[in-house]
Amino acid sequence: MRQLSLPSESGDQRSSPPRSSPAGYGFVGAGEITAAIVEGLNADVADPPAVFLSPRGRSIGRELASRFPNVQVCDSNQDVLENATSIVLAVRPLIARAVLAELSFRPQHVVMSAMAGVRLERLRDWTSPAGRIVRVIPLPQAARGQSLTAMYPDSAVARELFGRVGDVLVPSKEETLDAFSAACSTWCGVPSIGY
Ligand SMILES: NC(=O)c1ccc[n+]([C@@H]2O[C@H](COP(=O)([O-])OP(=O)(O)OC[C@H]3O[C@@H](n4cnc5c(N)ncnc54)[C@H](OP(=O)(O)O)[C@@H]3O)[C@@H](O)[C@H]2O)c1
């Protein structure tokens, strides 16, 4: 278990998760941050989890699938949801609503939204009846297993995933996550929007 070295604000909880073998992870949006997470999931791991990618972001998806046998590109976004219950949303925030409107979630789904600035209240509406919604802010350093991923609220499934590509940080409220997101967006180059 890795120890975190950064100072935490009062009330934050940080830890690394235990390892288990999830059925797999689905990613809606296969761009830069998805590529970094998938790369990290496969770095120096004998038995990486199955990964299901949406078909958009074709060149990145194809490249990941050609390098890693545990990665497959699905026929549609809905197909991603049929193959996995742990779902990462990684499309740009401005198209979030349109993309999610076309999907049918189930109560079994745990939705981990990486979309900057899209608040939990909206996400609950747009992914209903998904059982669990978590906002996450992974960093590109996930590719090297060195992301510090902030998440809110706490989630064992998200800890399991993002603990594989670095450490996790759980602030005590959503507003703190937004502040973290705003700070990161400067150097991640991905603007957040206020939804
Ligand atoms: N990059 C970061 O460091 C970072 C960090 C934390 C959070 N985030 C968040 O993660 C999200 C993605 O960021 P990113 O940097 O990875 O962006 P990106 O590289 O632009 O990737 C977005 C991907 O979404 C795909 N896409 C577009 N329309 C789609 C649709 N209808 N269905 C499925 N996929 C679709 C795009 O495919 P095409 O290429 O075919 O258009 C592209 O591959 C953003 O919401 C951002 O706020 C990013």
The ligand as a Gaussian input file, in Angstrom:
#p B3LYP/6-31G(d) Opt

LIG

0 1
 N       -7.146000      15.234000     -20.118000
 C       -7.053000      15.302000     -18.784000
 O       -5.961000      15.417000     -18.211000
 C       -8.302000      15.198000     -17.932000
 C       -8.161000      15.090000     -16.549000
 C       -9.300000      14.960000     -15.759000
 C      -10.541000      14.969000     -16.340000
 N      -10.659000      15.101000     -17.689000
 C      -12.019000      15.079000     -18.265000
 O      -12.116000      13.926000     -19.064000
 C      -12.952000      14.195000     -20.184000
 C      -12.197000      13.804000     -21.443000
 O      -11.019000      14.584000     -21.521000
 P       -9.892000      14.199000     -22.575000
 O       -8.766000      15.103000     -22.330000
 O       -9.659000      12.742000     -22.585000
 O      -10.625000      14.654000     -23.922000
 P      -10.388000      14.124000     -25.401000
 O       -8.987000      13.679000     -25.577000
 O      -10.950000      15.158000     -26.303000
 O      -11.303000      12.820000     -25.445000
 C      -12.679000      12.866000     -25.546000
 C      -13.084000      11.661000     -26.356000
 O      -14.506000      11.627000     -26.423000
 C      -14.814000      11.102000     -27.700000
 N      -16.193000      11.350000     -28.056000
 C      -16.723000      12.425000     -28.709000
 N      -18.049000      12.241000     -28.887000
 C      -18.350000      11.046000     -28.327000
 C      -19.535000      10.299000     -28.200000
 N      -20.696000      10.744000     -28.656000
 N      -19.480000       9.104000     -27.584000
 C      -18.310000       8.609000     -27.093000
 N      -17.143000       9.288000     -27.196000
 C      -17.175000      10.469000     -27.802000
 C      -13.833000      11.775000     -28.622000
 O      -13.793000      11.025000     -29.828000
 P      -13.353000      11.718000     -31.215000
 O      -11.871000      11.867000     -31.093000
 O      -13.769000      10.696000     -32.226000
 O      -14.093000      13.008000     -31.309000
 C      -12.576000      11.693000     -27.799000
 O      -11.883000      10.498000     -28.045000
 C      -13.316000      15.670000     -20.129000
 O      -14.638000      15.803000     -19.657000
 C      -12.352000      16.265000     -19.137000
 O      -12.958000      17.299000     -18.381000
 C       -9.571000      15.203000     -18.498000

